[in-house]
Amino acid sequence: MMAKINFFNGLYQQADRTRGSGCKDLDVMKVALKEFKERFPNGFQHIEAWEVVRRHEKWAQVPLMGEEGEGSAHI
């Protein structure tokens, strides 16, 4: 279960980073679910569990190199 939640979280974060202008959270979720279903035909069965764990620090989105985030220094 945790492996699938972790995989889905990565897909969600990737979709979130590449969201277009005006794209809502629901749209990001749809993209992540579609990509997950392409890999796992039964789809993502752990949305409720993911909603809980994604708010914890371990699951937080990590800024990519060159991305500005909280506490990033401007050089």
PQR file of N, CA, C, O and H, with PARSE charges and radii, in Angstrom:
ATOM      1  N   MET A   1       0.828  -1.196   0.000 -0.4000 1.5000
ATOM      2  CA  MET A   1       0.000   0.000   0.000 -0.0000 2.0000
ATOM      3  C   MET A   1       0.871   1.258   0.000  0.5500 1.7000
ATOM      4  O   MET A   1       0.627   2.185  -0.773 -0.5500 1.4000
ATOM      5  N   MET A   2       1.891   1.288   0.871 -0.4000 1.5000
ATOM      6  CA  MET A   2       2.735   2.486   0.957 -0.0000 2.0000
ATOM      7  C   MET A   2       3.488   2.733  -0.349  0.5500 1.7000
ATOM      8  O   MET A   2       3.698   3.884  -0.732 -0.5500 1.4000
ATOM      9  H   MET A   2       2.089   0.535   1.499  0.4000 1.0000
ATOM     10  N   ALA A   3       3.891   1.672  -1.031 -0.4000 1.5000
ATOM     11  CA  ALA A   3       4.600   1.843  -2.304 -0.0000 2.0000
ATOM     12  C   ALA A   3       3.693   2.525  -3.335  0.5500 1.7000
ATOM     13  O   ALA A   3       4.135   3.403  -4.075 -0.5500 1.4000
ATOM     14  H   ALA A   3       3.720   0.737  -0.720  0.4000 1.0000
ATOM     15  N   LYS A   4       2.432   2.116  -3.377 -0.4000 1.5000
ATOM     16  CA  LYS A   4       1.499   2.724  -4.330 -0.0000 2.0000
ATOM     17  C   LYS A   4       1.180   4.165  -3.940  0.5500 1.7000
ATOM     18  O   LYS A   4       1.057   5.028  -4.809 -0.5500 1.4000
ATOM     19  H   LYS A   4       2.072   1.403  -2.775  0.4000 1.0000
ATOM     20  N   ILE A   5       1.045   4.429  -2.648 -0.4000 1.5000
ATOM     21  CA  ILE A   5       0.792   5.802  -2.200 -0.0000 2.0000
ATOM     22  C   ILE A   5       1.993   6.681  -2.546  0.5500 1.7000
ATOM     23  O   ILE A   5       1.823   7.806  -3.015 -0.5500 1.4000
ATOM     24  H   ILE A   5       1.144   3.728  -1.942  0.4000 1.0000
ATOM     25  N   ASN A   6       3.185   6.180  -2.320 -0.4000 1.5000
ATOM     26  CA  ASN A   6       4.398   6.930  -2.630 -0.0000 2.0000
ATOM     27  C   ASN A   6       4.492   7.208  -4.135  0.5500 1.7000
ATOM     28  O   ASN A   6       4.823   8.320  -4.545 -0.5500 1.4000
ATOM     29  H   ASN A   6       3.323   5.266  -1.939  0.4000 1.0000
ATOM     30  N   PHE A   7       4.201   6.203  -4.944 -0.4000 1.5000
ATOM     31  CA  PHE A   7       4.233   6.365  -6.393 -0.0000 2.0000
ATOM     32  C   PHE A   7       3.204   7.407  -6.841  0.5500 1.7000
ATOM     33  O   PHE A   7       3.508   8.286  -7.647 -0.5500 1.4000
ATOM     34  H   PHE A   7       3.931   5.299  -4.611  0.4000 1.0000
ATOM     35  N   PHE A   8       1.986   7.295  -6.309 -0.4000 1.5000
ATOM     36  CA  PHE A   8       0.943   8.257  -6.666 -0.0000 2.0000
ATOM     37  C   PHE A   8       1.333   9.672  -6.243  0.5500 1.7000
ATOM     38  O   PHE A   8       1.109  10.631  -6.982 -0.5500 1.4000
ATOM     39  H   PHE A   8       1.739   6.581  -5.655  0.4000 1.0000
ATOM     40  N   ASN A   9       1.914   9.795  -5.054 -0.4000 1.5000
ATOM     41  CA  ASN A   9       2.326  11.108  -4.564 -0.0000 2.0000
ATOM     42  C   ASN A   9       3.327  11.751  -5.528  0.5500 1.7000
ATOM     43  O   ASN A   9       3.256  12.950  -5.799 -0.5500 1.4000
ATOM     44  H   ASN A   9       2.095   9.016  -4.454  0.4000 1.0000
ATOM     45  N   GLY A  10       4.245  10.956  -6.035 -0.4000 1.5000
ATOM     46  CA  GLY A  10       5.200  11.458  -7.021 -0.0000 2.0000
ATOM     47  C   GLY A  10       4.510  11.931  -8.293  0.5500 1.7000
ATOM     48  O   GLY A  10       4.858  12.977  -8.842 -0.5500 1.4000
ATOM     49  H   GLY A  10       4.303   9.982  -5.815  0.4000 1.0000
ATOM     50  N   LEU A  11       3.536  11.166  -8.760 -0.4000 1.5000
ATOM     51  CA  LEU A  11       2.772  11.569  -9.949 -0.0000 2.0000
ATOM     52  C   LEU A  11       2.006  12.861  -9.695  0.5500 1.7000
ATOM     53  O   LEU A  11       1.953  13.742 -10.553 -0.5500 1.4000
ATOM     54  H   LEU A  11       3.253  10.317  -8.315  0.4000 1.0000
ATOM     55  N   TYR A  12       1.415  12.965  -8.508 -0.4000 1.5000
ATOM     56  CA  TYR A  12       0.652  14.172  -8.170 -0.0000 2.0000
ATOM     57  C   TYR A  12       1.575  15.387  -8.122  0.5500 1.7000
ATOM     58  O   TYR A  12       1.237  16.446  -8.652 -0.5500 1.4000
ATOM     59  H   TYR A  12       1.458  12.249  -7.811  0.4000 1.0000
ATOM     60  N   GLN A  13       2.736  15.238  -7.491 -0.4000 1.5000
ATOM     61  CA  GLN A  13       3.672  16.352  -7.389 -0.0000 2.0000
ATOM     62  C   GLN A  13       4.179  16.768  -8.771  0.5500 1.7000
ATOM     63  O   GLN A  13       4.331  17.958  -9.047 -0.5500 1.4000
ATOM     64  H   GLN A  13       3.010  14.378  -7.061  0.4000 1.0000
ATOM     65  N   GLN A  14       4.438  15.794  -9.632 -0.4000 1.5000
ATOM     66  CA  GLN A  14       4.876  16.102 -10.993 -0.0000 2.0000
ATOM     67  C   GLN A  14       3.780  16.856 -11.746  0.5500 1.7000
ATOM     68  O   GLN A  14       4.064  17.842 -12.426 -0.5500 1.4000
ATOM     69  H   GLN A  14       4.314  14.827  -9.409  0.4000 1.0000
ATOM     70  N   ALA A  15       2.546  16.406 -11.632 -0.4000 1.5000
ATOM     71  CA  ALA A  15       1.426  17.080 -12.292 -0.0000 2.0000
ATOM     72  C   ALA A  15       1.228  18.477 -11.717  0.5500 1.7000
ATOM     73  O   ALA A  15       0.887  19.409 -12.445 -0.5500 1.4000
ATOM     74  H   ALA A  15       2.315  15.605 -11.079  0.4000 1.0000
ATOM     75  N   ASP A  16       1.440  18.623 -10.409 -0.4000 1.5000
ATOM     76  CA  ASP A  16       1.297  19.925  -9.765 -0.0000 2.0000
ATOM     77  C   ASP A  16       2.358  20.905 -10.268  0.5500 1.7000
ATOM     78  O   ASP A  16       2.061  22.078 -10.493 -0.5500 1.4000
ATOM     79  H   ASP A  16       1.716  17.866  -9.817  0.4000 1.0000
ATOM     80  N   ARG A  17       3.582  20.432 -10.442 -0.4000 1.5000
ATOM     81  CA  ARG A  17       4.672  21.296 -10.922 -0.0000 2.0000
ATOM     82  C   ARG A  17       4.444  21.766 -12.354  0.5500 1.7000
ATOM     83  O   ARG A  17       4.865  22.861 -12.728 -0.5500 1.4000
ATOM     84  H   ARG A  17       3.823  19.479 -10.258  0.4000 1.0000
ATOM     85  N   THR A  18       3.785  20.945 -13.142 -0.4000 1.5000
ATOM     86  CA  THR A  18       3.604  21.279 -14.557 -0.0000 2.0000
ATOM     87  C   THR A  18       2.204  21.799 -14.871  0.5500 1.7000
ATOM     88  O   THR A  18       1.823  21.898 -16.037 -0.5500 1.4000
ATOM     89  H   THR A  18       3.444  20.056 -12.837  0.4000 1.0000
ATOM     90  N   ARG A  19       1.440  22.130 -13.832 -0.4000 1.5000
ATOM     91  CA  ARG A  19       0.076  22.596 -14.065 -0.0000 2.0000
ATOM     92  C   ARG A  19       0.080  23.893 -14.868  0.5500 1.7000
ATOM     93  O   ARG A  19       0.925  24.766 -14.667 -0.5500 1.4000
ATOM     94  H   ARG A  19       1.750  22.049 -12.885  0.4000 1.0000
ATOM     95  N   GLY A  20      -0.862  23.996 -15.763 -0.4000 1.5000
ATOM     96  CA  GLY A  20      -1.001  25.184 -16.573 -0.0000 2.0000
ATOM     97  C   GLY A  20      -1.740  26.284 -15.840  0.5500 1.7000
ATOM     98  O   GLY A  20      -2.293  26.079 -14.760 -0.5500 1.4000
ATOM     99  H   GLY A  20      -1.548  23.287 -15.927  0.4000 1.0000
ATOM    100  N   SER A  21      -1.734  27.440 -16.445 -0.4000 1.5000
ATOM    101  CA  SER A  21      -2.425  28.583 -15.874 -0.0000 2.0000
ATOM    102  C   SER A  21      -3.918  28.282 -15.768  0.5500 1.7000
ATOM    103  O   SER A  21      -4.531  27.814 -16.727 -0.5500 1.4000
ATOM    104  H   SER A  21      -1.284  27.606 -17.322  0.4000 1.0000
ATOM    105  N   GLY A  22      -4.488  28.548 -14.621 -0.4000 1.5000
ATOM    106  CA  GLY A  22      -5.908  28.319 -14.399 -0.0000 2.0000
ATOM    107  C   GLY A  22      -6.259  26.881 -14.063  0.5500 1.7000
ATOM    108  O   GLY A  22      -7.431  26.554 -13.878 -0.5500 1.4000
ATOM    109  H   GLY A  22      -3.990  28.928 -13.842  0.4000 1.0000
ATOM    110  N   CYS A  23      -5.269  26.032 -13.983 -0.4000 1.5000
ATOM    111  CA  CYS A  23      -5.487  24.617 -13.664 -0.0000 2.0000
ATOM    112  C   CYS A  23      -5.790  24.472 -12.174  0.5500 1.7000
ATOM    113  O   CYS A  23      -5.041  24.969 -11.333 -0.5500 1.4000
ATOM    114  H   CYS A  23      -4.316  26.298 -14.133  0.4000 1.0000
ATOM    115  N   LYS A  24      -6.864  23.807 -11.859 -0.4000 1.5000
ATOM    116  CA  LYS A  24      -7.288  23.634 -10.467 -0.0000 2.0000
ATOM    117  C   LYS A  24      -6.710  22.351  -9.878  0.5500 1.7000
ATOM    118  O   LYS A  24      -6.213  21.493 -10.608 -0.5500 1.4000
ATOM    119  H   LYS A  24      -7.473  23.404 -12.542  0.4000 1.0000
ATOM    120  N   ASP A  25      -6.779  22.227  -8.553 -0.4000 1.5000
ATOM    121  CA  ASP A  25      -6.294  21.030  -7.865 -0.0000 2.0000
ATOM    122  C   ASP A  25      -6.993  19.773  -8.383  0.5500 1.7000
ATOM    123  O   ASP A  25      -6.371  18.716  -8.489 -0.5500 1.4000
ATOM    124  H   ASP A  25      -7.182  22.924  -7.961  0.4000 1.0000
ATOM    125  N   LEU A  26      -8.268  19.883  -8.701 -0.4000 1.5000
ATOM    126  CA  LEU A  26      -9.013  18.744  -9.227 -0.0000 2.0000
ATOM    127  C   LEU A  26      -8.427  18.276 -10.558  0.5500 1.7000
ATOM    128  O   LEU A  26      -8.363  17.077 -10.828 -0.5500 1.4000
ATOM    129  H   LEU A  26      -8.774  20.742  -8.615  0.4000 1.0000
ATOM    130  N   ASP A  27      -7.999  19.231 -11.386 -0.4000 1.5000
ATOM    131  CA  ASP A  27      -7.381  18.888 -12.665 -0.0000 2.0000
ATOM    132  C   ASP A  27      -6.062  18.156 -12.452  0.5500 1.7000
ATOM    133  O   ASP A  27      -5.754  17.199 -13.163 -0.5500 1.4000
ATOM    134  H   ASP A  27      -8.051  20.205 -11.167  0.4000 1.0000
ATOM    135  N   VAL A  28      -5.282  18.611 -11.468 -0.4000 1.5000
ATOM    136  CA  VAL A  28      -4.014  17.957 -11.137 -0.0000 2.0000
ATOM    137  C   VAL A  28      -4.300  16.526 -10.674  0.5500 1.7000
ATOM    138  O   VAL A  28      -3.600  15.595 -11.072 -0.5500 1.4000
ATOM    139  H   VAL A  28      -5.532  19.388 -10.891  0.4000 1.0000
ATOM    140  N   MET A  29      -5.310  16.349  -9.848 -0.4000 1.5000
ATOM    141  CA  MET A  29      -5.679  15.028  -9.356 -0.0000 2.0000
ATOM    142  C   MET A  29      -6.074  14.115 -10.517  0.5500 1.7000
ATOM    143  O   MET A  29      -5.676  12.950 -10.552 -0.5500 1.4000
ATOM    144  H   MET A  29      -5.879  17.105  -9.524  0.4000 1.0000
ATOM    145  N   LYS A  30      -6.841  14.626 -11.448 -0.4000 1.5000
ATOM    146  CA  LYS A  30      -7.266  13.820 -12.600 -0.0000 2.0000
ATOM    147  C   LYS A  30      -6.069  13.353 -13.422  0.5500 1.7000
ATOM    148  O   LYS A  30      -6.031  12.205 -13.866 -0.5500 1.4000
ATOM    149  H   LYS A  30      -7.165  15.571 -11.420  0.4000 1.0000
ATOM    150  N   VAL A  31      -5.097  14.232 -13.625 -0.4000 1.5000
ATOM    151  CA  VAL A  31      -3.898  13.871 -14.381 -0.0000 2.0000
ATOM    152  C   VAL A  31      -3.135  12.769 -13.654  0.5500 1.7000
ATOM    153  O   VAL A  31      -2.734  11.779 -14.265 -0.5500 1.4000
ATOM    154  H   VAL A  31      -5.128  15.164 -13.264  0.4000 1.0000
ATOM    155  N   ALA A  32      -2.935  12.942 -12.351 -0.4000 1.5000
ATOM    156  CA  ALA A  32      -2.204  11.949 -11.563 -0.0000 2.0000
ATOM    157  C   ALA A  32      -2.930  10.605 -11.560  0.5500 1.7000
ATOM    158  O   ALA A  32      -2.294   9.560 -11.698 -0.5500 1.4000
ATOM    159  H   ALA A  32      -3.260  13.747 -11.854  0.4000 1.0000
ATOM    160  N   LEU A  33      -4.243  10.620 -11.406 -0.4000 1.5000
ATOM    161  CA  LEU A  33      -5.020   9.376 -11.409 -0.0000 2.0000
ATOM    162  C   LEU A  33      -4.951   8.680 -12.767  0.5500 1.7000
ATOM    163  O   LEU A  33      -4.857   7.454 -12.835 -0.5500 1.4000
ATOM    164  H   LEU A  33      -4.760  11.469 -11.295  0.4000 1.0000
ATOM    165  N   LYS A  34      -4.997   9.455 -13.840 -0.4000 1.5000
ATOM    166  CA  LYS A  34      -4.909   8.887 -15.189 -0.0000 2.0000
ATOM    167  C   LYS A  34      -3.557   8.218 -15.399  0.5500 1.7000
ATOM    168  O   LYS A  34      -3.483   7.099 -15.906 -0.5500 1.4000
ATOM    169  H   LYS A  34      -5.073  10.450 -13.785  0.4000 1.0000
ATOM    170  N   GLU A  35      -2.487   8.908 -15.007 -0.4000 1.5000
ATOM    171  CA  GLU A  35      -1.150   8.346 -15.170 -0.0000 2.0000
ATOM    172  C   GLU A  35      -0.948   7.114 -14.295  0.5500 1.7000
ATOM    173  O   GLU A  35      -0.274   6.168 -14.703 -0.5500 1.4000
ATOM    174  H   GLU A  35      -2.548   9.817 -14.595  0.4000 1.0000
ATOM    175  N   PHE A  36      -1.522   7.118 -13.103 -0.4000 1.5000
ATOM    176  CA  PHE A  36      -1.427   5.959 -12.220 -0.0000 2.0000
ATOM    177  C   PHE A  36      -2.130   4.758 -12.863  0.5500 1.7000
ATOM    178  O   PHE A  36      -1.615   3.640 -12.844 -0.5500 1.4000
ATOM    179  H   PHE A  36      -2.069   7.886 -12.771  0.4000 1.0000
ATOM    180  N   LYS A  37      -3.317   5.008 -13.432 -0.4000 1.5000
ATOM    181  CA  LYS A  37      -4.101   3.926 -14.039 -0.0000 2.0000
ATOM    182  C   LYS A  37      -3.392   3.348 -15.261  0.5500 1.7000
ATOM    183  O   LYS A  37      -3.578   2.175 -15.584 -0.5500 1.4000
ATOM    184  H   LYS A  37      -3.736   5.916 -13.447  0.4000 1.0000
ATOM    185  N   GLU A  38      -2.586   4.153 -15.939 -0.4000 1.5000
ATOM    186  CA  GLU A  38      -1.812   3.637 -17.070 -0.0000 2.0000
ATOM    187  C   GLU A  38      -0.799   2.594 -16.600  0.5500 1.7000
ATOM    188  O   GLU A  38      -0.488   1.653 -17.331 -0.5500 1.4000
ATOM    189  H   GLU A  38      -2.434   5.106 -15.676  0.4000 1.0000
ATOM    190  N   ARG A  39      -0.293   2.757 -15.398 -0.4000 1.5000
ATOM    191  CA  ARG A  39       0.697   1.819 -14.839 -0.0000 2.0000
ATOM    192  C   ARG A  39       0.026   0.677 -14.071  0.5500 1.7000
ATOM    193  O   ARG A  39       0.469  -0.470 -14.135 -0.5500 1.4000
ATOM    194  H   ARG A  39      -0.545   3.521 -14.804  0.4000 1.0000
ATOM    195  N   PHE A  40      -1.040   1.001 -13.351 -0.4000 1.5000
ATOM    196  CA  PHE A  40      -1.771   0.015 -12.547 -0.0000 2.0000
ATOM    197  C   PHE A  40      -3.234   0.026 -12.999  0.5500 1.7000
ATOM    198  O   PHE A  40      -3.995   0.901 -12.586 -0.5500 1.4000
ATOM    199  H   PHE A  40      -1.400   1.933 -13.298  0.4000 1.0000
ATOM    200  N   PRO A  41      -3.633  -0.924 -13.835 -0.5600 1.5000
ATOM    201  CA  PRO A  41      -4.984  -0.918 -14.422  0.2800 2.0000
ATOM    202  C   PRO A  41      -6.133  -0.863 -13.414  0.5500 1.7000
ATOM    203  O   PRO A  41      -7.222  -0.410 -13.765 -0.5500 1.4000
ATOM    204  N   ASN A  42      -5.925  -1.308 -12.178 -0.4000 1.5000
ATOM    205  CA  ASN A  42      -7.002  -1.246 -11.185 -0.0000 2.0000
ATOM    206  C   ASN A  42      -7.185   0.152 -10.618  0.5500 1.7000
ATOM    207  O   ASN A  42      -8.139   0.386  -9.876 -0.5500 1.4000
ATOM    208  H   ASN A  42      -5.041  -1.677 -11.893  0.4000 1.0000
ATOM    209  N   GLY A  43      -6.303   1.084 -10.943 -0.4000 1.5000
ATOM    210  CA  GLY A  43      -6.421   2.453 -10.463 -0.0000 2.0000
ATOM    211  C   GLY A  43      -5.890   2.603  -9.050  0.5500 1.7000
ATOM    212  O   GLY A  43      -5.432   1.642  -8.432 -0.5500 1.4000
ATOM    213  H   GLY A  43      -5.527   0.894 -11.545  0.4000 1.0000
ATOM    214  N   PHE A  44      -5.962   3.829  -8.551 -0.4000 1.5000
ATOM    215  CA  PHE A  44      -5.453   4.154  -7.228 -0.0000 2.0000
ATOM    216  C   PHE A  44      -6.560   3.976  -6.207  0.5500 1.7000
ATOM    217  O   PHE A  44      -7.551   4.707  -6.229 -0.5500 1.4000
ATOM    218  H   PHE A  44      -6.335   4.610  -9.052  0.4000 1.0000
ATOM    219  N   GLN A  45      -6.401   3.012  -5.312 -0.4000 1.5000
ATOM    220  CA  GLN A  45      -7.433   2.645  -4.346 -0.0000 2.0000
ATOM    221  C   GLN A  45      -7.252   3.295  -2.974  0.5500 1.7000
ATOM    222  O   GLN A  45      -8.032   3.027  -2.060 -0.5500 1.4000
ATOM    223  H   GLN A  45      -5.596   2.419  -5.294  0.4000 1.0000
ATOM    224  N   HIS A  46      -6.238   4.144  -2.816 -0.4000 1.5000
ATOM    225  CA  HIS A  46      -5.892   4.636  -1.480 -0.0000 2.0000
ATOM    226  C   HIS A  46      -5.951   6.172  -1.375  0.5500 1.7000
ATOM    227  O   HIS A  46      -5.122   6.782  -0.701 -0.5500 1.4000
ATOM    228  H   HIS A  46      -5.604   4.362  -3.559  0.4000 1.0000
ATOM    229  N   ILE A  47      -6.908   6.770  -2.029 -0.4000 1.5000
ATOM    230  CA  ILE A  47      -7.008   8.235  -2.032 -0.0000 2.0000
ATOM    231  C   ILE A  47      -7.185   8.775  -0.618  0.5500 1.7000
ATOM    232  O   ILE A  47      -6.550   9.765  -0.254 -0.5500 1.4000
ATOM    233  H   ILE A  47      -7.582   6.273  -2.576  0.4000 1.0000
ATOM    234  N   GLU A  48      -8.035   8.143   0.184 -0.4000 1.5000
ATOM    235  CA  GLU A  48      -8.280   8.633   1.545 -0.0000 2.0000
ATOM    236  C   GLU A  48      -6.999   8.596   2.378  0.5500 1.7000
ATOM    237  O   GLU A  48      -6.701   9.542   3.107 -0.5500 1.4000
ATOM    238  H   GLU A  48      -8.551   7.339  -0.111  0.4000 1.0000
ATOM    239  N   ALA A  49      -6.250   7.515   2.269 -0.4000 1.5000
ATOM    240  CA  ALA A  49      -4.995   7.399   3.014 -0.0000 2.0000
ATOM    241  C   ALA A  49      -3.990   8.427   2.513  0.5500 1.7000
ATOM    242  O   ALA A  49      -3.278   9.033   3.314 -0.5500 1.4000
ATOM    243  H   ALA A  49      -6.492   6.746   1.677  0.4000 1.0000
ATOM    244  N   TRP A  50      -3.920   8.632   1.206 -0.4000 1.5000
ATOM    245  CA  TRP A  50      -3.003   9.617   0.635 -0.0000 2.0000
ATOM    246  C   TRP A  50      -3.355  11.029   1.108  0.5500 1.7000
ATOM    247  O   TRP A  50      -2.461  11.828   1.386 -0.5500 1.4000
ATOM    248  H   TRP A  50      -4.498   8.139   0.555  0.4000 1.0000
ATOM    249  N   GLU A  51      -4.645  11.340   1.199 -0.4000 1.5000
ATOM    250  CA  GLU A  51      -5.081  12.656   1.667 -0.0000 2.0000
ATOM    251  C   GLU A  51      -4.572  12.927   3.088  0.5500 1.7000
ATOM    252  O   GLU A  51      -4.279  14.070   3.438 -0.5500 1.4000
ATOM    253  H   GLU A  51      -5.372  10.691   0.973  0.4000 1.0000
ATOM    254  N   VAL A  52      -4.470  11.876   3.900 -0.4000 1.5000
ATOM    255  CA  VAL A  52      -3.981  12.028   5.272 -0.0000 2.0000
ATOM    256  C   VAL A  52      -2.466  12.188   5.288  0.5500 1.7000
ATOM    257  O   VAL A  52      -1.949  13.127   5.892 -0.5500 1.4000
ATOM    258  H   VAL A  52      -4.709  10.947   3.616  0.4000 1.0000
ATOM    259  N   VAL A  53      -1.749  11.279   4.629 -0.4000 1.5000
ATOM    260  CA  VAL A  53      -0.287  11.289   4.731 -0.0000 2.0000
ATOM    261  C   VAL A  53       0.360  12.426   3.961  0.5500 1.7000
ATOM    262  O   VAL A  53       1.451  12.862   4.330 -0.5500 1.4000
ATOM    263  H   VAL A  53      -2.169  10.516   4.138  0.4000 1.0000
ATOM    264  N   ARG A  54      -0.262  12.914   2.922 -0.4000 1.5000
ATOM    265  CA  ARG A  54       0.380  13.957   2.102 -0.0000 2.0000
ATOM    266  C   ARG A  54       0.591  15.264   2.864  0.5500 1.7000
ATOM    267  O   ARG A  54       1.358  16.118   2.419 -0.5500 1.4000
ATOM    268  H   ARG A  54      -1.148  12.560   2.622  0.4000 1.0000
ATOM    269  N   ARG A  55      -0.060  15.428   3.974 -0.4000 1.5000
ATOM    270  CA  ARG A  55       0.095  16.647   4.773 -0.0000 2.0000
ATOM    271  C   ARG A  55       1.276  16.556   5.739  0.5500 1.7000
ATOM    272  O   ARG A  55       1.629  17.548   6.377 -0.5500 1.4000
ATOM    273  H   ARG A  55      -0.683  14.735   4.336  0.4000 1.0000
ATOM    274  N   HIS A  56       1.883  15.389   5.852 -0.4000 1.5000
ATOM    275  CA  HIS A  56       3.032  15.205   6.726 -0.0000 2.0000
ATOM    276  C   HIS A  56       4.311  15.616   6.008  0.5500 1.7000
ATOM    277  O   HIS A  56       4.387  15.561   4.780 -0.5500 1.4000
ATOM    278  H   HIS A  56       1.596  14.583   5.334  0.4000 1.0000
ATOM    279  N   GLU A  57       5.305  16.025   6.772 -0.4000 1.5000
ATOM    280  CA  GLU A  57       6.560  16.540   6.227 -0.0000 2.0000
ATOM    281  C   GLU A  57       7.240  15.556   5.274  0.5500 1.7000
ATOM    282  O   GLU A  57       7.789  15.968   4.252 -0.5500 1.4000
ATOM    283  H   GLU A  57       5.243  16.070   7.769  0.4000 1.0000
ATOM    284  N   LYS A  58       7.211  14.266   5.595 -0.4000 1.5000
ATOM    285  CA  LYS A  58       7.864  13.259   4.753 -0.0000 2.0000
ATOM    286  C   LYS A  58       7.335  13.300   3.324  0.5500 1.7000
ATOM    287  O   LYS A  58       8.076  13.024   2.380 -0.5500 1.4000
ATOM    288  H   LYS A  58       6.765  13.931   6.425  0.4000 1.0000
ATOM    289  N   TRP A  59       6.088  13.636   3.161 -0.4000 1.5000
ATOM    290  CA  TRP A  59       5.438  13.593   1.859 -0.0000 2.0000
ATOM    291  C   TRP A  59       5.408  14.958   1.176  0.5500 1.7000
ATOM    292  O   TRP A  59       4.877  15.079   0.071 -0.5500 1.4000
ATOM    293  H   TRP A  59       5.486  13.861   3.927  0.4000 1.0000
ATOM    294  N   ALA A  60       5.964  15.979   1.807 -0.4000 1.5000
ATOM    295  CA  ALA A  60       5.925  17.332   1.251 -0.0000 2.0000
ATOM    296  C   ALA A  60       6.723  17.408  -0.047  0.5500 1.7000
ATOM    297  O   ALA A  60       7.695  16.681  -0.247 -0.5500 1.4000
ATOM    298  H   ALA A  60       6.395  15.881   2.704  0.4000 1.0000
ATOM    299  N   GLN A  61       6.294  18.287  -0.898 -0.4000 1.5000
ATOM    300  CA  GLN A  61       6.976  18.480  -2.167 -0.0000 2.0000
ATOM    301  C   GLN A  61       8.330  19.133  -1.924  0.5500 1.7000
ATOM    302  O   GLN A  61       8.426  20.135  -1.215 -0.5500 1.4000
ATOM    303  H   GLN A  61       5.503  18.878  -0.736  0.4000 1.0000
ATOM    304  N   VAL A  62       9.365  18.566  -2.508 -0.4000 1.5000
ATOM    305  CA  VAL A  62      10.722  19.085  -2.366 -0.0000 2.0000
ATOM    306  C   VAL A  62      11.014  19.972  -3.571  0.5500 1.7000
ATOM    307  O   VAL A  62      10.832  19.542  -4.709 -0.5500 1.4000
ATOM    308  H   VAL A  62       9.287  17.752  -3.084  0.4000 1.0000
ATOM    309  N   PRO A  63      11.467  21.215  -3.335 -0.5600 1.5000
ATOM    310  CA  PRO A  63      11.771  22.088  -4.466  0.2800 2.0000
ATOM    311  C   PRO A  63      12.902  21.508  -5.322  0.5500 1.7000
ATOM    312  O   PRO A  63      13.874  20.964  -4.797 -0.5500 1.4000
ATOM    313  N   LEU A  64      12.766  21.627  -6.617 -0.4000 1.5000
ATOM    314  CA  LEU A  64      13.815  21.202  -7.532 -0.0000 2.0000
ATOM    315  C   LEU A  64      14.922  22.246  -7.562  0.5500 1.7000
ATOM    316  O   LEU A  64      14.708  23.392  -7.169 -0.5500 1.4000
ATOM    317  H   LEU A  64      11.977  22.069  -7.044  0.4000 1.0000
ATOM    318  N   MET A  65      16.101  21.854  -8.025 -0.4000 1.5000
ATOM    319  CA  MET A  65      17.188  22.829  -8.143 -0.0000 2.0000
ATOM    320  C   MET A  65      16.741  23.971  -9.039  0.5500 1.7000
ATOM    321  O   MET A  65      16.192  23.748 -10.118 -0.5500 1.4000
ATOM    322  H   MET A  65      16.275  20.923  -8.344  0.4000 1.0000
ATOM    323  N   GLY A  66      16.978  25.182  -8.591 -0.4000 1.5000
ATOM    324  CA  GLY A  66      16.590  26.354  -9.362 -0.0000 2.0000
ATOM    325  C   GLY A  66      15.183  26.830  -9.073  0.5500 1.7000
ATOM    326  O   GLY A  66      14.808  27.928  -9.484 -0.5500 1.4000
ATOM    327  H   GLY A  66      17.424  25.363  -7.714  0.4000 1.0000
ATOM    328  N   GLU A  67      14.394  26.027  -8.373 -0.4000 1.5000
ATOM    329  CA  GLU A  67      13.051  26.434  -7.981 -0.0000 2.0000
ATOM    330  C   GLU A  67      13.126  27.262  -6.728  0.5500 1.7000
ATOM    331  O   GLU A  67      13.871  26.931  -5.806 -0.5500 1.4000
ATOM    332  H   GLU A  67      14.698  25.135  -8.039  0.4000 1.0000
ATOM    333  N   GLU A  68      12.371  28.326  -6.681 -0.4000 1.5000
ATOM    334  CA  GLU A  68      12.326  29.113  -5.461 -0.0000 2.0000
ATOM    335  C   GLU A  68      11.347  28.478  -4.502  0.5500 1.7000
ATOM    336  O   GLU A  68      10.285  27.998  -4.901 -0.5500 1.4000
ATOM    337  H   GLU A  68      11.765  28.594  -7.430  0.4000 1.0000
ATOM    338  N   GLY A  69      11.709  28.478  -3.244 -0.4000 1.5000
ATOM    339  CA  GLY A  69      10.828  27.942  -2.222 -0.0000 2.0000
ATOM    340  C   GLY A  69      11.030  28.724  -0.952  0.5500 1.7000
ATOM    341  O   GLY A  69      11.833  29.656  -0.919 -0.5500 1.4000
ATOM    342  H   GLY A  69      12.571  28.868  -2.919  0.4000 1.0000
ATOM    343  N   GLU A  70      10.322  28.367   0.086 -0.4000 1.5000
ATOM    344  CA  GLU A  70      10.481  29.035   1.347 -0.0000 2.0000
ATOM    345  C   GLU A  70      11.898  28.846   1.844  0.5500 1.7000
ATOM    346  O   GLU A  70      12.416  27.729   1.856 -0.5500 1.4000
ATOM    347  H   GLU A  70       9.670  27.609   0.059  0.4000 1.0000
ATOM    348  N   GLY A  71      12.522  29.927   2.251 -0.4000 1.5000
ATOM    349  CA  GLY A  71      13.854  29.859   2.814 -0.0000 2.0000
ATOM    350  C   GLY A  71      14.946  29.763   1.791  0.5500 1.7000
ATOM    351  O   GLY A  71      16.106  29.583   2.162 -0.5500 1.4000
ATOM    352  H   GLY A  71      12.102  30.834   2.241  0.4000 1.0000
ATOM    353  N   SER A  72      14.633  29.874   0.513 -0.4000 1.5000
ATOM    354  CA  SER A  72      15.702  29.796  -0.485 -0.0000 2.0000
ATOM    355  C   SER A  72      16.431  31.127  -0.555  0.5500 1.7000
ATOM    356  O   SER A  72      15.823  32.192  -0.456 -0.5500 1.4000
ATOM    357  H   SER A  72      13.691  30.020   0.212  0.4000 1.0000
ATOM    358  N   ALA A  73      17.711  31.049  -0.723 -0.4000 1.5000
ATOM    359  CA  ALA A  73      18.541  32.261  -0.777 -0.0000 2.0000
ATOM    360  C   ALA A  73      18.616  32.762  -2.209  0.5500 1.7000
ATOM    361  O   ALA A  73      18.686  31.971  -3.150 -0.5500 1.4000
ATOM    362  H   ALA A  73      18.205  30.183  -0.804  0.4000 1.0000
ATOM    363  N   HIS A  74      18.601  34.063  -2.366 -0.4000 1.5000
ATOM    364  CA  HIS A  74      18.762  34.681  -3.688 -0.0000 2.0000
ATOM    365  C   HIS A  74      20.214  35.083  -3.837  0.5500 1.7000
ATOM    366  O   HIS A  74      20.724  35.880  -3.050 -0.5500 1.4000
ATOM    367  H   HIS A  74      18.544  34.705  -1.602  0.4000 1.0000
ATOM    368  N   ILE A  75      20.880  34.543  -4.834 -0.4000 1.5000
ATOM    369  CA  ILE A  75      22.293  34.868  -5.051 -0.0000 2.0000
ATOM    370  C   ILE A  75      22.427  35.731  -6.273  0.5500 1.7000
ATOM    371  O   ILE A  75      23.537  36.120  -6.636 -0.5500 1.4000
ATOM    372  H   ILE A  75      20.466  33.895  -5.473  0.4000 1.0000
TER
END
